[in-house]
Amino acid sequence: MEYGYVIADRYVCRKPLGSGANGSVYLAYDNKLCKYWAVKACNSHSEAEIYALKSIDYYAFPRIVDVIEQDSTEYIVMDYIEGISLSSYIRLHSVTEKQVIRWGQEIALALSYLHSMNPAVYYTDCKPDNIMLTPSMAIRIVDLGSIFINDSKEYIISSSKFYAPKELELSKPSVSSDVYSLGMTLYRLITRSVVEYRDKKGNLRPEHINKNISPALSNIIRRCSNKSPNKRFQSMKDVYESLYSISNVKLAKKYLIKSASCVFTIFSYLLKSILALSVIISSKLCAYERPYIPIILFLLLLFICQKPKYYSWETCKEIVRCSAPAIILFLLLWHYNDANTVFAKEKDVPNTERLDITLYDEKFRKTLIRPGTVWHVEDDVFLSISSKELLSEDCLITISCSKNSGEKTYEFLCQADH
């Protein structure tokens, strides 16, 4: 079919999309609806097959919207599936076991839908070339030209020998043959190989090619691709449930790891808080003269507790983020427990005289005192009162200082020199 070829005065051929044993597929523009369709030029189908194609109503399969016969050729108009085939995708990208399991689940459900139709429909051509991955990473199964209706009397093998079981040479397609094709498809996706690796008993061994494949998925592939139909899964629903059980186990492990991580994080915060308190208490008991010494020690211990595998800017940011609550708690406790902070305030006492008092530190340096002044008492302090201000008679001088723990009063008895 050449570019510009018009079908039924409506569908205009734009470009070829692909070809296979059952015909060629083209992208065609609909002049009436102003949208694109996929048009397949194929050999004539039986009435039952045409009916089955029109009856398929499942999201994973393209809808058949029209069947047209023109110039001795039959054209099937269907949804245009935009995307890339799985065979092309695995050539361009690396795939994980999780992706393969999810794809296998979607394919198994789609084929199970065909098998549940009345009469039953068998896909017969399950392979990565016929499975599309849309831009939204959803699975779509195309090329329905090889479907087999359970009531049909004749069947011609059109699928690849790699994906088709040998019994198709002597018998008609069945659920078991589709199960085999799905197993070989999973084998191809997880190993990227089109060479069968089987042991002496004829069992497929994908783990010999992909060392990272889990034993559970390997067992499913091995059972699907067993050479004996009786030893395979007996329905696509069984295949789906087996794949689903694997994904659930992996999901449970993931949540278990997350829960353990949360418990470890909480324990880490408690440990850091206890560490902060212990550093404060030890610093008080050891009577540090410089408050920044325990702070540096505390930060150093926090850094060691993180145990990073490698040191980088991101690692440092993570350490700061995790340590911030403990650091804040440390500073609050340090401020609250600073028992050496003294507040001087003026106390209004009736009928008392005010004296000018000079304060000296341990090195006899003069310190200015004002009401509301805060200073730290590290060592001995000395109070000096001018002899000129002393009364000629004996007197009692009272000095009051307030602290976080309360107020304390000091009394000095001054005797006049007669």
C-alpha positions as CSV (number, residue, x, y, z in Angstrom):
1,M,0.0,0.0,0.0
2,E,1.6,3.2,-1.2
3,Y,1.6,6.6,0.5
4,G,-1.6,8.5,-0.2
5,Y,-3.6,5.3,-0.9
6,V,-7.3,5.9,0.1
7,I,-9.4,3.2,1.7
8,A,-13.2,3.5,1.5
9,D,-12.8,7.2,0.5
10,R,-11.9,7.9,4.1
11,Y,-8.6,6.4,5.4
12,V,-5.5,7.9,3.8
13,C,-2.3,5.9,4.1
14,R,0.6,7.9,5.7
15,K,3.4,5.5,6.5
16,P,4.1,1.8,7.2
17,L,4.2,0.8,10.9
18,G,5.4,-2.8,10.6
19,S,4.8,-6.1,8.8
20,G,4.5,-9.8,9.8
21,A,3.4,-13.2,8.6
22,N,-0.3,-12.1,8.6
23,G,0.1,-8.8,6.8
24,S,1.4,-5.3,7.0
25,V,0.2,-2.4,9.3
26,Y,0.0,1.2,8.1
27,L,-0.7,4.5,9.8
28,A,-3.8,6.1,8.2
29,Y,-5.5,9.4,8.6
30,D,-9.3,9.5,9.0
31,N,-10.7,12.4,6.9
32,K,-14.0,12.3,8.7
33,L,-12.9,12.1,12.4
34,C,-9.6,13.9,11.8
35,K,-7.6,11.4,13.7
36,Y,-5.1,8.6,13.1
37,W,-5.8,4.9,13.0
38,A,-3.7,1.8,12.4
39,V,-4.9,-0.1,9.3
40,K,-3.8,-3.7,8.7
41,A,-3.8,-5.2,5.2
42,C,-4.2,-8.9,5.7
43,N,-5.5,-12.1,4.2
44,S,-9.2,-12.8,4.4
45,H,-10.6,-13.9,7.8
46,S,-13.4,-16.2,8.6
47,E,-16.7,-14.8,9.9
48,A,-16.0,-16.2,13.4
49,E,-12.6,-14.5,13.5
50,I,-14.0,-11.2,12.4
51,Y,-16.7,-11.5,15.1
52,A,-14.1,-12.3,17.7
53,L,-12.0,-9.3,16.7
54,K,-15.0,-7.0,17.0
55,S,-16.0,-8.5,20.3
56,I,-12.7,-8.0,22.1
57,D,-13.3,-5.1,24.6
58,Y,-10.3,-4.9,26.9
59,Y,-8.0,-2.0,27.5
60,A,-4.8,-3.9,26.7
61,F,-6.0,-4.6,23.1
62,P,-6.6,-2.1,20.3
63,R,-10.3,-1.7,19.4
64,I,-11.3,-3.0,16.0
65,V,-13.5,-0.2,14.6
66,D,-14.0,-1.3,11.0
67,V,-13.3,-4.1,8.5
68,I,-13.2,-3.1,4.8
69,E,-12.6,-5.2,1.7
70,Q,-11.2,-3.3,-1.2
71,D,-9.1,-4.3,-4.3
72,S,-9.2,-8.0,-3.2
73,T,-7.5,-7.1,0.1
74,E,-9.1,-7.0,3.5
75,Y,-8.3,-4.0,5.7
76,I,-8.8,-4.0,9.5
77,V,-9.1,-0.5,11.0
78,M,-8.0,-0.4,14.7
79,D,-6.7,2.0,17.4
80,Y,-3.3,3.4,16.7
81,I,-1.1,2.5,19.7
82,E,1.7,5.0,20.2
83,G,4.8,3.7,21.9
84,I,7.7,1.3,21.5
85,S,7.7,-2.5,21.5
86,L,9.2,-4.4,24.4
87,S,11.8,-6.0,22.1
88,S,13.0,-2.5,21.1
89,Y,12.8,-1.2,24.7
90,I,15.1,-3.8,26.2
91,R,17.7,-3.1,23.4
92,L,17.8,0.5,24.5
93,H,17.2,0.3,28.2
94,S,18.1,-1.9,31.1
95,V,15.1,-3.5,32.8
96,T,14.6,-4.5,36.4
97,E,13.0,-7.7,37.7
98,K,10.2,-5.5,39.1
99,Q,9.4,-4.2,35.7
100,V,9.3,-7.7,34.1
101,I,7.0,-8.9,36.9
102,R,4.6,-6.0,36.4
103,W,4.6,-6.5,32.6
104,G,4.0,-10.2,33.1
105,Q,1.0,-9.5,35.3
106,E,-0.6,-7.2,32.8
107,I,0.0,-9.7,29.9
108,A,-1.4,-12.6,31.9
109,L,-4.6,-10.7,32.7
110,A,-5.0,-9.7,29.1
111,L,-4.6,-13.3,27.8
112,S,-6.8,-14.5,30.6
113,Y,-9.6,-12.2,29.2
114,L,-9.2,-13.8,25.8
115,H,-9.4,-17.3,27.2
116,S,-12.6,-16.4,29.1
117,M,-14.5,-15.3,26.0
118,N,-17.2,-17.5,24.5
119,P,-16.0,-19.2,22.4
120,A,-12.5,-19.0,23.8
121,V,-9.9,-17.0,21.9
122,Y,-6.1,-17.9,22.0
123,Y,-3.6,-15.2,21.1
124,T,-0.9,-17.7,19.9
125,D,1.7,-15.0,19.1
126,C,2.8,-13.7,22.5
127,K,6.3,-12.2,22.1
128,P,8.0,-8.9,22.9
129,D,7.6,-7.7,19.3
130,N,3.8,-7.7,19.7
131,I,3.7,-6.0,23.1
132,M,3.9,-2.2,23.1
133,L,4.9,0.1,25.9
134,T,3.1,3.4,25.7
135,P,4.6,6.8,26.8
136,S,2.8,6.4,30.1
137,M,4.6,3.0,30.6
138,A,1.4,1.0,30.1
139,I,1.2,-2.4,28.3
140,R,-0.7,-2.8,25.0
141,I,-0.9,-6.0,23.0
142,V,-1.1,-5.6,19.2
143,D,-1.3,-7.8,16.1
144,L,-4.4,-9.9,16.6
145,G,-4.1,-11.5,13.2
146,S,-2.9,-14.8,14.6
147,I,-5.8,-15.3,17.1
148,F,-7.3,-18.8,17.1
149,I,-11.0,-19.4,17.9
150,N,-11.7,-22.5,19.9
151,D,-14.4,-23.6,17.3
152,S,-12.1,-23.2,14.3
153,K,-11.0,-26.4,12.5
154,E,-7.8,-25.2,10.8
155,Y,-4.8,-23.5,12.2
156,I,-1.5,-22.4,10.6
157,I,1.5,-21.8,12.8
158,S,2.5,-18.1,12.4
159,S,4.4,-17.4,15.6
160,S,8.2,-17.6,16.1
161,K,9.5,-21.1,16.9
162,F,11.4,-19.6,19.9
163,Y,8.1,-18.5,21.5
164,A,5.8,-21.4,20.3
165,P,5.8,-24.9,22.0
166,K,6.5,-27.9,19.8
167,E,3.1,-29.4,20.4
168,L,1.6,-26.8,18.0
169,E,3.1,-28.8,15.2
170,L,0.6,-31.6,16.0
171,S,-2.2,-30.0,17.9
172,K,-4.3,-26.8,18.0
173,P,-3.5,-23.8,20.2
174,S,-4.7,-23.9,23.8
175,V,-4.3,-22.2,27.2
176,S,-1.2,-24.2,27.7
177,S,0.4,-23.0,24.5
178,D,-0.3,-19.4,25.4
179,V,1.2,-20.0,28.9
180,Y,4.4,-21.4,27.2
181,S,4.7,-18.3,25.0
182,L,4.3,-16.0,28.0
183,G,7.0,-17.9,29.8
184,M,9.4,-17.5,26.9
185,T,8.5,-13.9,26.6
186,L,9.4,-13.4,30.3
187,Y,12.6,-15.3,29.7
188,R,13.5,-13.0,26.8
189,L,12.8,-9.8,28.8
190,I,14.8,-10.8,31.9
191,T,17.8,-12.3,30.0
192,R,17.7,-10.4,26.7
193,S,18.7,-13.7,25.1
194,V,17.0,-15.6,22.3
195,V,18.9,-18.7,23.0
196,E,17.3,-21.3,25.3
197,Y,19.5,-22.4,28.2
198,R,18.1,-25.7,29.5
199,D,19.5,-28.3,31.9
200,K,19.9,-32.0,31.2
201,K,16.2,-32.5,32.1
202,G,15.0,-29.9,29.6
203,N,14.1,-27.3,32.2
204,L,14.8,-23.7,31.3
205,R,17.4,-22.0,33.5
206,P,17.3,-18.2,33.1
207,E,19.5,-17.7,36.2
208,H,22.5,-19.0,34.2
209,I,22.3,-15.9,32.0
210,N,21.0,-13.4,34.5
211,K,22.7,-14.0,37.8
212,N,20.5,-11.4,39.5
213,I,17.1,-13.0,38.8
214,S,15.3,-14.2,42.0
215,P,14.6,-17.9,42.4
216,A,10.8,-17.2,42.6
217,L,10.7,-15.6,39.1
218,S,13.0,-18.3,37.7
219,N,10.7,-21.0,38.9
220,I,7.7,-19.3,37.3
221,I,9.5,-19.0,34.0
222,R,10.7,-22.6,34.2
223,R,7.2,-23.9,34.9
224,C,5.5,-21.8,32.1
225,S,8.1,-23.1,29.6
226,N,8.0,-26.7,30.6
227,K,8.1,-29.0,27.5
228,S,5.2,-31.0,29.0
229,P,1.9,-29.1,28.8
230,N,0.6,-31.0,31.9
231,K,3.4,-29.6,34.0
232,R,2.7,-26.0,33.1
233,F,0.3,-23.6,34.8
234,Q,-3.2,-24.6,33.8
235,S,-4.5,-21.1,33.4
236,M,-3.4,-17.5,33.0
237,K,-5.0,-16.7,36.3
238,D,-2.6,-19.0,38.0
239,V,0.4,-17.3,36.3
240,Y,-0.9,-13.9,37.4
241,E,-1.4,-15.0,41.0
242,S,2.1,-16.4,41.1
243,L,3.6,-13.2,39.8
244,Y,1.4,-11.2,42.1
245,S,2.6,-13.2,45.1
246,I,6.2,-12.3,44.2
247,S,5.5,-8.6,43.9
248,N,3.7,-8.7,47.3
249,V,6.7,-10.4,49.0
250,K,9.0,-7.8,47.6
251,L,6.6,-5.0,48.7
252,A,6.4,-6.5,52.2
253,K,10.2,-6.6,52.4
254,K,10.4,-3.0,51.2
255,Y,7.9,-1.8,54.0
256,L,9.8,-3.9,56.6
257,I,13.0,-2.2,55.7
258,K,11.3,1.2,55.9
259,S,9.9,0.4,59.3
260,A,13.2,-0.8,60.6
261,S,14.8,2.4,59.2
262,C,12.2,4.5,61.1
263,V,12.8,2.7,64.3
264,F,16.6,3.1,63.9
265,T,16.0,6.9,63.2
266,I,14.0,7.3,66.4
267,F,16.6,5.4,68.4
268,S,19.3,7.5,66.9
269,Y,17.5,10.8,68.0
270,L,17.1,9.4,71.5
271,L,20.7,8.4,71.6
272,K,21.8,11.9,70.5
273,S,19.5,13.5,73.1
274,I,21.0,11.4,75.9
275,L,24.4,12.2,74.5
276,A,23.7,15.9,74.7
277,L,22.5,15.6,78.3
278,S,25.5,13.5,79.3
279,V,27.9,16.0,77.8
280,I,26.2,18.9,79.7
281,I,26.3,17.0,83.0
282,S,29.9,15.9,82.5
283,S,30.9,19.4,81.6
284,K,29.3,20.7,84.8
285,L,31.0,18.1,86.9
286,C,34.4,18.8,85.3
287,A,33.9,22.5,85.7
288,Y,35.0,23.5,82.2
289,E,36.2,27.0,82.0
290,R,35.3,27.4,78.4
291,P,31.7,26.4,77.3
292,Y,32.7,25.8,73.7
293,I,34.8,22.7,74.6
294,P,31.8,20.4,75.4
295,I,30.0,21.8,72.4
296,I,32.9,20.8,70.1
297,L,33.1,17.4,71.8
298,F,29.4,16.9,71.3
299,L,29.5,17.8,67.6
300,L,32.4,15.5,67.1
301,L,30.6,12.6,68.7
302,L,27.5,13.3,66.6
303,F,29.6,13.2,63.4
304,I,31.2,9.8,64.5
305,C,27.8,8.4,65.3
306,Q,26.6,9.0,61.7
307,K,29.2,6.6,60.3
308,P,28.9,7.8,56.7
309,K,30.2,5.5,54.0
310,Y,31.9,8.4,52.2
311,Y,32.3,12.0,52.9
312,S,30.9,14.6,50.6
313,W,28.8,17.7,50.7
314,E,25.6,15.7,50.6
315,T,26.8,13.6,53.5
316,C,27.6,16.7,55.5
317,K,24.1,18.1,54.8
318,E,22.5,14.9,55.9
319,I,24.5,14.9,59.2
320,V,23.5,18.5,59.9
321,R,19.8,17.7,59.1
322,C,19.8,14.7,61.4
323,S,21.8,16.4,64.2
324,A,19.9,19.7,64.3
325,P,17.2,18.6,66.8
326,A,19.8,17.2,69.2
327,I,22.0,20.3,68.9
328,I,19.0,22.6,69.7
329,L,18.2,20.4,72.7
330,F,21.8,20.6,73.8
331,L,21.8,24.4,73.7
332,L,18.5,24.7,75.5
333,L,19.6,22.4,78.3
334,W,23.0,24.2,78.5
335,H,21.3,27.5,78.9
336,Y,18.7,26.2,81.4
337,N,21.3,24.4,83.6
338,D,23.8,27.2,83.6
339,A,24.0,27.4,87.4
340,N,26.8,29.9,87.3
341,T,24.8,32.7,85.8
342,V,24.1,35.5,88.4
343,F,21.7,38.4,88.0
344,A,22.2,41.5,89.9
345,K,19.1,43.6,90.5
346,E,18.3,46.6,92.6
347,K,16.1,45.8,95.6
348,D,14.1,48.6,97.1
349,V,14.3,48.2,100.8
350,P,12.8,51.0,103.0
351,N,14.9,53.0,105.3
352,T,18.2,51.8,103.9
353,E,21.2,53.7,102.7
354,R,22.8,53.0,99.3
355,L,26.6,52.5,99.2
356,D,28.9,52.7,96.2
357,I,30.4,49.2,95.9
358,T,33.2,48.4,93.5
359,L,33.5,44.8,92.1
360,Y,36.8,43.2,91.2
361,D,37.4,39.9,89.5
362,E,39.9,37.2,90.5
363,K,42.7,39.3,88.8
364,F,41.6,42.4,90.7
365,R,40.2,44.0,87.6
366,K,37.5,46.5,88.2
367,T,34.0,45.5,87.0
368,L,31.2,47.9,86.5
369,I,27.9,46.9,88.2
370,R,24.5,48.3,87.2
371,P,21.0,47.1,88.2
372,G,20.1,44.2,85.8
373,T,23.7,43.4,84.9
374,V,24.4,39.7,84.3
375,W,27.9,38.3,84.8
376,H,29.4,34.9,85.2
377,V,31.0,34.0,88.5
378,E,33.9,31.7,87.6
379,D,36.2,32.2,90.6
380,D,36.4,34.4,93.7
381,V,35.1,38.0,93.4
382,F,36.0,40.9,95.7
383,L,33.8,43.7,96.9
384,S,35.4,47.0,97.8
385,I,33.7,49.8,99.8
386,S,35.3,53.2,100.5
387,S,36.1,53.7,104.1
388,K,34.7,57.3,103.8
389,E,31.3,55.9,103.2
390,L,31.3,53.7,106.3
391,L,29.4,55.0,109.2
392,S,31.0,56.0,112.4
393,E,29.1,53.2,114.2
394,D,28.9,49.5,113.6
395,C,26.6,48.6,110.7
396,L,25.3,45.6,108.8
397,I,25.7,45.6,105.0
398,T,23.4,43.2,103.0
399,I,24.1,42.2,99.4
400,S,21.4,40.3,97.5
401,C,22.0,38.3,94.3
402,S,19.4,36.4,92.3
403,K,20.1,33.2,90.4
404,N,18.0,30.7,88.4
405,S,17.8,28.6,91.5
406,G,16.6,31.5,93.6
407,E,17.8,34.5,95.5
408,K,20.7,34.5,97.9
409,T,21.6,37.1,100.5
410,Y,25.1,37.9,101.9
411,E,25.5,39.9,105.1
412,F,28.6,41.7,106.1
413,L,29.2,43.2,109.6
414,C,31.2,46.4,109.5
415,Q,32.7,47.6,112.7
416,A,33.7,51.2,113.1
417,D,37.3,51.9,114.1
418,H,36.9,53.9,117.4
